[in-house]
């Protein structure tokens, strides 16, 4: 009788240690999986969620995550209309980003690069505010190169070029956001 209790106790301890080991391995695997997630994965997991992107000390862009491409995210405003395109490298802080993620294998990455999405905006002739590390400019995107974009400025906010408008070349490396009006 006494040996049965000892064996039951040993079996209980063994089962407990086995459960603790499984839990520890599971937690370690979870941490390893999380370490593999990129910002793009997290943003894909936030599709159709409202987020606020902090791009600098005084520049914040809010909207619903619409699309995530190779190195960029687009946010939509009310009614699902494109509101902003931001390079992922320009994002310093984010509010509203859920903890879930969609790794590349689970979601389709937009095939468009940043240049492609900027060329679409240029084709639409939309008035934009281009924000860079050096400041912002309002105008229309006139041309998009491999690592630059040209903006025809609208200094008074008029819908058409006026005297005093200029063609400004912006390095995409300094680009923080393209905001559509």
N, C-alpha and C positions, 0 to 999 in steps of 0.2 A: 504494500500500500504506500509506504513511504517513498519507494523508488518510483512509483507511478507519478507521484506529485513532483518529484525532482525532474523526471523526464518531461512532464507537462510544462513545468516552469522553463526548462531549457528550450523546448519547442516554441514556447511563447516568446522567449527572448530572441531566438533565432528569427522567427517571423517578424518581430519588431525591427530588428537590425536590417533585415532584407527590405522591409518597407521604407526605412529611412534611407537606405542606399539607393533605391529606385527613385525616391523623391529628390535626393541630392543630384543624381544623374539627370533627372528631368529638368531641374532648375538650371543646371549647367548647360544643357542643350538649348533651353529657352534663351539664356544669355548669349550663347554662341549664335543663334539665329538672329537675335536682335542686333548683334554686332555687324551682321552682313547687310542690314537694311540701309538704303540710301535715302536722301531727302526726296528724290523722285518717287521711290517706293511709298514713302509716307504721304506724299501729295496725291499719288494715284489712289491711295486708300481714303483720301479726303474728297474724292470726286463728288460734286454736288453739295459740298459742305461749305459754309461761310467761314473764311479765314481772314486774318489781317496780317499782312506782311510788313515788317519794319525794314526799310531799305537804307535808312540813315537816321541821324538824330531827329530830323523833322519831317521825314518822308515815310508815310504809311499808305499802303494800298489795301483796300478791303474789297472783297467780292467772293463769289462762289467759284470754287475750283472747277474749271471747265475742261481743260485739257493739259496734259503734261507731255512734253517732248524731250528730245535729247538736249538737256541743258536749259530748258525754259518751262515756265508755267503760264497759262492764261487764266485770267479771272473774268467772270461775267458779272454784270450788274443786274439791275431789275429787268425782268422779262427775258433773261438769258442772253442779252446782247453783250458782245465782247467789250470789256471795259479796260483791261490792261494785259500787257505781256511783260513778263519779268524774267531775266536770266536767273537761274538758280544760284549762281555765284554771287548775285547782288543781295540775296536775302540774308539779313543778320539775325532777326528774331521773327517768330511766328506766334500768333494767338489763334486759338480755335482748332489747332491741328489735332485730330483724334490720334489715339495710340495705335489704331489698326493700320496696317500697311498692305499694299498689293505689290509683291515682288514681280519682277519682269516676267517670270514664267506664268503668273496668274493674270496678267493684264497686257494689253497691247499698247506699246509705246507709240505715240504719234510718229509717223514716218517723217514728219516735217521738221527740219532744223529751224533754228532761230531766224536765219536768213529767209527761209521760205515763208514763215508766218509774217515777217516784216514786209516781204514783197506782196503778200495778199493785202495787207493794210495799205500799201502804196497803190495797188491797183484800184482799191475802193475809193481812193482820194480823200480819205478821212482826215479831218483836222486832229492832230495829236499834240500832246505835250510830252516831249522827250526829256526825261530826267537822267542826268549823268552825275558823276562824282564832282564835276566842276560847276554844276548848275543845270537849269532847265531852259528849254526853248519850245515855243509853240509854232506849229507849222504843219506842212504836209511832207510826208516822206517822198523825196524825189527819185532816189535811187538807193539800191542796197547792193553792197559789194560783199566780198568774202569776209571781211572783218571791219567794215565801215558802213555807215548809212549817211546819205545826204538828206538834209532837211531844208526845204524852202520855207524860211521864216515868215510868219505873219505877225509882225511886231505889235500891231494894234488890235489883234484878235479878229480882224476882218476875214471873211471867208475867201477872199481873193488876194493875191499879192498886191501890195501897195508900195509907193515910194518908201525906201528904207528897208525893204525886205532883202534878205541875203540868203545865200546858199551856204549852210553850215555842214561840215563833215564831222560826224561823231564816230569815235572808235567804239566798237561793240564791247571791247574790254572794259570801258568806263561806263557802259550803259547800265542804269539802275532799273528803268521802267519806261515803257511806251504806254501812255494813258490816252485812251480815246475819249473825245468829247461827246 
